[in-house]
């Protein structure tokens, strides 16, 4: 069996919703389905928005409605602001 570091395991099991190539009008229902699927799981997930401010606003609006904690990218990832990290507590 191959040895994996904790970081490799965490990345390989990452929950992600990728909204690339998604129209703005489809982003809200996709995000709602994703949130409801993972609601209360205790998982951490990435929602890939790309650099579109409108897409980030749509996603963060849904996350605010569900009162979920989230942040734009990770603190150590200052080069890539094209995703939102969300915690399903």
C-alpha positions as CSV (number, residue, x, y, z in Angstrom):
1,X,0.0,0.0,0.0
2,X,1.3,3.4,-1.0
3,X,1.9,5.9,1.9
4,X,0.0,9.1,1.6
5,X,0.5,12.3,3.6
6,X,-2.4,13.8,5.4
7,X,-2.5,16.7,2.9
8,X,-2.7,14.3,-0.1
9,X,-5.5,12.4,1.6
10,X,-7.4,15.6,2.4
11,X,-7.1,16.9,-1.2
12,X,-8.1,13.5,-2.7
13,X,-11.3,13.5,-0.6
14,X,-12.1,17.1,-1.1
15,X,-15.7,17.9,-1.7
16,X,-16.1,20.3,-4.5
17,X,-18.8,22.0,-6.6
18,X,-17.3,23.4,-9.8
19,X,-19.4,26.2,-11.4
20,X,-17.0,26.8,-14.3
21,X,-19.1,27.0,-17.5
22,X,-22.2,27.4,-15.4
23,X,-24.6,30.2,-16.4
24,X,-25.3,32.7,-13.7
25,X,-29.0,31.8,-13.7
26,X,-28.1,28.1,-13.1
27,X,-25.6,28.8,-10.3
28,X,-28.2,29.5,-7.5
29,X,-30.1,26.2,-7.9
30,X,-26.9,24.2,-8.3
31,X,-25.5,25.8,-5.1
32,X,-28.7,25.1,-3.2
33,X,-28.7,21.5,-4.2
34,X,-25.0,21.2,-3.2
35,X,-25.7,22.8,0.2
36,X,-28.7,20.6,0.9
37,X,-26.8,17.5,0.0
38,X,-24.0,18.3,2.4
39,X,-26.0,20.1,5.1
40,X,-24.9,19.2,8.6
41,X,-22.2,16.8,7.4
42,X,-19.4,18.6,9.2
43,X,-17.5,18.6,5.9
44,X,-15.4,21.3,4.4
45,X,-15.9,22.0,0.7
46,X,-14.7,24.2,-2.2
47,X,-17.1,25.9,-4.5
48,X,-15.2,27.0,-7.6
49,X,-16.6,30.3,-8.9
50,X,-13.8,31.5,-11.1
51,X,-13.1,35.2,-10.8
52,X,-16.6,36.4,-11.6
53,X,-17.8,38.8,-8.9
54,X,-21.4,38.1,-9.9
55,X,-20.9,34.3,-9.4
56,X,-19.3,34.9,-6.0
57,X,-22.2,37.1,-5.0
58,X,-24.7,34.4,-6.1
59,X,-22.9,31.7,-4.1
60,X,-22.3,33.8,-1.0
61,X,-25.9,34.9,-1.1
62,X,-27.0,31.2,-0.8
63,X,-24.4,30.5,1.9
64,X,-25.7,33.5,3.8
65,X,-29.3,32.3,3.6
66,X,-28.2,29.0,5.1
67,X,-26.1,30.8,7.7
68,X,-23.0,28.8,6.8
69,X,-19.5,29.9,7.5
70,X,-17.3,30.5,4.4
71,X,-14.4,32.5,3.1
72,X,-13.1,33.5,-0.3
73,X,-10.2,31.1,-0.9
74,X,-7.8,30.0,1.8
75,X,-5.5,32.3,3.8
76,X,-2.4,30.6,2.3
77,X,-3.7,30.7,-1.3
78,X,-3.5,34.4,-2.1
79,X,-2.9,33.8,-5.8
80,X,-6.2,32.0,-6.4
81,X,-9.3,33.9,-5.4
82,X,-11.5,31.9,-7.7
83,X,-13.2,29.7,-5.1
84,X,-15.1,29.8,-1.9
85,X,-14.4,27.5,1.1
86,X,-17.5,26.5,3.0
87,X,-18.0,24.6,6.3
88,X,-21.1,22.4,6.7
89,X,-21.4,22.4,10.4
